[in-house]
Amino acid sequence: MLLEREPTPCIMSDELCINTIRVLCADIVQKANSGHPGAPMGLAPLSHLLWAKYMKYNPANPHWFNRDRFVLSNGHACALQYSMLHLTGYEEFTMDELKRFRQLDSKTPGHPENHIVKGGIEVTTGPLGQGLSNAVGLAIAEAHYAAIYNKPEFELFSNYTYVFCGDGCLQEGVTSEACSLAGHLGLKKLILFYDDNKITIDGETELSFTEDVNKRFESYGWNTITVKDGDHDLKSIEEAIAQAYKSDKPTMIKVRTTIGFGSSKQGTEKVHGSPLGADDVKSVKQKLGFNPEETFVIPNDVKGLYAKKKLEGIEAEKNWNQLFEKYAAAYPEQAAEIKRRFSGQLPEGWKKALPTFKPEDAAKATRQFSQAVINAVGKVIPDLFGGSADLNPSTLSYLDCSIDFQKHSPQGRNVRFGVREHGMASICNGLAAYGGVIPYCATFLNFIGYAMGAVRLSAVSQFGVIYVMTHDSIGLGEDGPTHQPIETLPMLRATPDLTTIRPADGNETSGAYANALEHRHRPTVLVLCRQAVPNIKGTSIEGVYKGAYVVGNVVETPQLILVGSGSELQLCVGAADKLKDIKVRVVSMPSWELFKQQPTDYQKSVFPEGVPILAVEAASYFGWREFAHASVAMTTFGASAPAAAVFARFGFTVDNVVNKSHELLKFYSTRTPHSVVDRPW
């Protein structure tokens, strides 16, 4: 059943509100002497209508479960969003904060950032296309929650996701990926407003962007509507929104606006990314009926209208809370689960589901151990929700306890993302932003490069997305250099606030998932191999939490330390067995980031001062000098051949590790090795 919505009637002039937004945005950018005034001024009519008449939200509680979600995909226009958050009464967006736009430690940075405020900003936007793609994830989450928890007499989850975007967002490839999937899934509560102002940074869009956007979106399975005059024709905008509410598809409303409306430079690229200038701001105010000598002025009538909207939001949540109380009485288990999920807490006793492994258990690829783990925890953590980029048979990431999430089965937890790595990752950010969902997505490690724009934003936004990346090294074998990631691990490890874990066997794979599931405000990349690896004596779930730890026989005063990650840890163990006349300590290092978080005393207990350290990893050597004195690693791209032959070609054998160990010991036989643990980690 489609939700029917009626707009809130306005009791005063829409024009005064719209012009207030325009001059306020101009003042914000002008005071900062930096920013983008054009799009906010052009989008003021649409923004006013949406926030004053249609959107459902409560500024007194920005985290109300059933609030409508708003995404400003063209994040450079954030003066508009900050203005609306101030006008509607979000407490963090004071007038002082508007005046501190783009200043150090303000809550109004140059692009919207969700993690620096308590509410009002759903997702971090700025890199074009990401916000719209996030919005697809937000809409998927709403459809999933509605399918699971709504009952005929209790429509708990009914929110819409509204998006503003410009030409730039639609030119970025990530939106093509995400919007194609949105059409396939029939996400009817996703409404996109395309600001068709015909201007990009370079000039008119005709320089590079002449496609028929409506036809493209129609081919995706979207409902499309055009509003020819978004500057003045408010009635047509409202009619378009009414049509969108009746559609059983996602809707794109293309609204023709004038960038920098009211400026002497309106309709040109000159109002895109620079302040108007003091004289032009005064001219705009004079044209729109404001005192040109006053700044940051909001008429009392405008204040009153938006204050009333805040009271309506408080009342709307109050009514929803009463509905939820009745729901809890009728469906206590489901109500308790909703509360738990949105609190971010995991189900009690979930860790008991984690499988453990013994050395005598069969050797398997860590992607196979991952399959066992994700299906074990998936049964007890209904929050886990995701899928792969058309690679379920290879990444082994399908949840057997559920079904596909599709248009007619939104209760399913397995998303068929298709061959859309970037869109997949960005959608997962939207899923995380919605709340109550633990999103994961899977592909080959090499192809996380396609998704890095969104992976980086997972880290910036503090979204605990789990990236299940398989086929992690030259061990991929026959597919050759194009598919064998060499430089990828250093790239991931260099990304702030991102945890990369490369487990060596079954126990470490369980530990990797446990760590990722517990860290809901930090994304994790699980790096998994294709080829079989043995379960190694001494590995543990707990050891992964330390990032690096001693495995096998504990050597109190080692002469040499062999440190490895993933499938190469077995080479370190094998080499230690052959180096019988040398006191060798073997260290598993599944995660650099987790190790750096440990106390210095622990770090030095793993890597004692003055002991030579040899690292072994089938990836680039880049970065290992932070921990080790030498490495067996890659300096070139790989080769196409069976995995064993490729490993042998590039020196990943027990015998070569033994030889390199002797070389390292000989080098340091007359000198003390520099202590890597004294470095400021």
C-alpha positions, 0 to 999 in steps of 0.5 A, a space after each residue: 500500500 502506498 503512503 498518501 501524504 498531504 502537504 502542510 498548508 502554509 499560513 504566510 507568503 512562500 516568497 518571503 521564506 524563499 527569499 530569506 533562504 536565498 539571502 541567508 545563504 549568500 550571507 553565509 558564503 560571503 562572510 566565510 569568503 569561501 563556498 558555493 552560493 549559486 546552487 543554494 540560491 537556485 534551490 531555495 524554492 524547492 528546499 522551502 517547500 520540502 522542509 516546510 510542507 512535506 518532510 517528516 522530521 523532529 529537530 528535537 530528536 534528530 534520531 527518531 527512527 521513522 524520520 524522513 531522510 534528506 541527502 544533499 548529494 551536491 554537498 558543495 551547496 551545504 550553505 542551503 542545508 545548514 540554513 534549513 537546519 537552523 531555520 527548523 530548529 536543530 539546536 547545533 545549527 545556531 546562527 553563530 555556527 552559520 557565521 562560522 561556516 568553513 572555519 576551524 572546528 565549526 559544525 558547518 564545514 565546507 561539505 556536510 559531515 555526519 560525524 561532527 554533529 549529533 543529528 541533521 546530517 545523515 551522510 557525509 557528502 562532497 565527492 559528487 555522486 556519493 550522496 545519491 548512491 548513499 540514498 539508495 542504501 537508505 531506501 533499501 534499509 527502509 524497505 527492509 525494515 518495513 517488510 520485517 516489522 510492519 504489521 497491517 495495523 502498525 505501519 512503524 516504518 514509512 519514511 521517505 528518502 529525499 535527495 538533491 543533486 546536480 549535474 555533477 552527481 549524475 555524471 559520476 559513474 557511481 550514480 549510474 550503478 546505484 540508480 540502476 539497482 534502485 530501479 531494479 529494486 523498485 524503491 518507491 520511497 526514494 525521491 530525487 530532485 535533479 537541480 537542472 541549472 545547466 551550469 558546471 564549474 567549466 561553464 554551461 553543461 552543453 560543453 560536456 553533458 547533453 544526454 537526455 537524463 530522463 530517458 536514462 532514468 526511465 531505462 533504469 526503471 524510474 518514474 521521471 517528472 520535469 518541472 520547467 520553472 523551479 524559480 517561480 512555479 511552486 504549484 508544479 513542484 507540489 504536483 510533481 511531489 504528489 505524483 511521486 507519492 503515487 508511484 510504485 517506482 523511485 522518482 526523479 523530478 528534474 527541476 529547472 532552476 537559475 543558479 545564483 538567482 537574484 545575483 548580477 551573475 545569475 545563470 553563469 558559472 561565476 556564482 558556482 564556487 565563489 562568494 558573490 562579493 559584498 556589492 552583489 550581496 547588497 544588490 540581491 537583498 535590495 531586489 528581494 526586498 531586504 535591507 542591503 545593510 543588514 546581514 543574517 536577518 530572518 524575519 519574525 514571520 519566517 521564524 514563526 512558520 518554521 517554529 511551527 514546523 518543529 512543533 509538528 515534528 515533535 507531535 509526529 514523533 509523539 504519535 509514533 511513540 504511542 503507536 510503538 507502545 501499542 506495537 510493543 504490547 502486541 509484538 514484544 519480541 519484535 519491539 525489543 529487537 528494533 530497540 536493540 538494533 537501533 541502539 547498536 548493541 549486538 544480541 546477547 551471547 552472539 560470540 558463542 556462534 563463532 566457529 573455532 578450529 583445530 590444527 587437525 581440521 581440514 585446510 581451507 581457503 580463508 574465504 571458505 572459513 569466512 563462509 562458515 563464520 558469516 553464516 554462523 553469525 548471520 543466524 544470530 545477528 539479524 542486523 547482518 545484511 549485504 551481498 556481493 558484486 555478482 561474485 557469490 560463488 567466489 566470495 562465498 558471502 551468501 547468507 543461507 539463513 535468508 533469501 534475496 532482497 528483491 522488489 517482491 521480497 524486501 524481507 530478504 537479507 541478501 542483496 544482488 548488487 550486480 557488477 557494481 563495486 563502487 555503487 555497492 560500497 556507497 549503498 552500504 554506507 547508506 545502509 549503515 547511516 539508516 541505523 540498525 543494519 550491519 552492512 557487508 559487501 564482497 568482491 575480489 580484493 583487487 576490485 576494491 580499487 573500483 570502490 575506494 571513493 566510497 570506502 574512504 567515505 566509510 572511514 570519514 563517516 565512521 560507518 562500520 561497513 564490513 568489506 569481505 575481500 577475497 582472492 587476496 594475492 598472487 595466490 589467485 594464480 591463473 587469472 594473472 596480474 590484472 586480478 592479483 592485488 599487489 599494491 592494494 594492502 598498502 593503500 588500505 593500511 594508509 587510509 585513516 580510521 579503516 581497519 584491515 585484517 588479513 587472517 591466516 586460518 580459521 580461528 583468525 577469520 572468526 576473530 576478524 569477523 568478531 572484531 569487525 562486528 563489534 566496531 560499529 563506528 569503524 569500517 573493516 576490510 577482511 582480506 581473504 585468500 583463494 587457496 587452502 591454508 592449514 589451521 596453525 597451532 597457536 592462532 586464536 580469535 583473541 590474538 586478532 584483537 591484538 593485531 599481532 601476537 606470538 604463535 607456536 612455541 614461545 621463545 623468550 629471548 629470540 634471535 630472529 623474528 619471522 612475522 607474516 600475515 594471511 596465507 604466508 604465516 604458514 611459510 614463517 612456521 615452516 621456516 622456523 621449523 627448519 631453522 633449528 639452530 636459531 631461536 626463532 619467534 613466529 608472529 602472526 600480524 593480521 592487522 597493523 591498525 589493531 597492533 598500533 592501538 596496543 600499549 607500547 609495553 605489549 608492542 615491545 613484548 611481541 617485537 623485543 628491541 635489538 632482534 632482527 625481524 623478517 616480514 613475509 607477505 605476498 604483496 608490496 613491501 611498502 610499509 613493512 619497514 615500519 615493523 621489520 628490517 627486511 621482507 619477502 614481498 612483491 616488487 613487481 606485478 604477478 604472473 598467470 600460472 597455478 598458484 604454487 608456480 607463482 608463489 615459487 617464482 616470486 620466492 614465497 617458499 619455506 626454503 627462500 624464507 630460510 635463506 633470507 633469514 640467514 642473510 638477515 642474521 649475517 647482516 646483523 651479526 656484527 651490529 645491533 638492528 635498529 629497533 622498530 618498536 621505538 618508532 612512534 606508532 
